[in-house]
């Protein structure tokens, strides 16, 4: 019996020693692999940093937050003071994103005029990506054939003198209605700023589809349109962690992307309704609007860079939100 316990203890000790030896080898192998990966990562980062030119000087960023904690609400005065220390071109970190600030007319001219094609691309915010059909409008589309096509549509077709003349009656009618309303409120307090805002927005909606929607329906569409525009403007101007930390965009911590997607669906429903009515009631009348022009251009577009329905909706959204 005693010999049995001795043998059992010996076997157990042997198994334990083997297990410990296996664990040690496994730990050693894992450590070697981990150190190798870290070494390769450091070497890759070092090489990639060598290829990139250094960024302009700027205030020293804090870990993770960058320079966000030091931002002054009075941005023009704040950047002016920083330019006295770091020069006319400096780096300002917004979380994990680097922003380049320029503060002289010469640099502004070089960026916006002399080298405009180099700086034409935009980093699409998370909210705009949901609202602007994935960035398919003229504001967010990267410079290239598609952007040139959209610019041609906007400048040469939609905003040409001939096109604007065709919607002159719509603009004149809205202005007369505003003056008539203000005159009817004689002796009462009138919020002129609010009336001007509503008139401008009504002018825009009239130019977009003034010849498409008639009567009381236009008032209902205009009210819904104003409501959606107001909410969209708020989301586009709201600081979003997904923009400062792109790695967190998938989590949508503030819920801005989810809410923007809902607004985009409401916007799309309005556009779909207007487009369907325009196609149904298109009788070749002289009172044209932007929607009619865009639908005509869609049928006459270039096959290599066609104007799609998504482009039309995105352009209508941009024009209405400007």
Secondary structure, DSSP 8 states (H G I E B T S, - for coil): -HHHHHHHHHHHHHHHHHHHHHHHHHHHHHHHHHHHHHHHHHHHHHHHHHHS---------BTTTBTGGG--S-HHHHHHHHHHHH-SEEEEEETTEEEEEE-SHHHHHIIIIITTTTT------HHHHHHTTTT-STTTS-TTHHHHHHHHIIIIIITSHHHHHHTHHHHHHHHHHHHHHHHHTTTS---HHHHHHHHHHHHHHHHHHTTTS-HHHHHHHHHHHHHHHHHHHHHHTS--HHHH-GGGGGG-TTSHHHHHHHHHHHHHHHHHHHHHHHHHH----S---HHHHHHHHHHH--STT---HHHHHHHHHHHHH-
